[in-house]
Amino acid sequence: MPELGKYAGVVMGSYAATAALLVLLVALSLWQSGRVRRALAEVEARQEKSDV
């Protein structure tokens, strides 16, 4: 790791903030994917009932 001197705290904080934002983005994407998957399954189930 390079010597960052007096900027080490700022640089490490930036790394931590970036990692946290990436984790948040992935978590939100997975959550939204689950919501959409459940909504699609519900619509398909309703459609199957109306086709019968």
N, C-alpha and C positions, 0 to 999 in steps of 0.2 A: 504494500500500500504506500502510495507516495506521501511524503511529508506535507501536510496541509497548513501547518503553523496555526496562526490565529483564526483561520477560516475553517478549521476542522469541525467545529460545532455546527456551523452553518451548512457545510457540505453534507455532513452526516444527517442533519435534520432534513435536508432536501431529499436525500436517499430514502429516509424513513417515510417522509410524506408521500413520495412517489410510490413506494411499495404499498403503503396503506391505501392510496387511491386506486392502484391496480387491483388490490384485493377487493375493494369495495365495488369496482366496476364489474369484476368477474362474479361476485356474489349477486349483484343486482341483475346481471344478465341471466344467471341461473334461476333466480326467483321469477323473473318475467317469463322465462321459457316454460317454467312449470305452470304458471298461470295460463299462458296461451295454450299449452298442451291440454290442461283440464278443460278449458273453454271449448276447444275443438272437439274433445271427446264428448262433451255434453251436447254440442250441436249435432255431431254424427249420431249420437244415441237418439236424439229427438227426430232426426231425419229417418232413421231406421223404423221408428215407431209409426211415423206417418206414411211410410211406404208399404207397410203391412196391411 
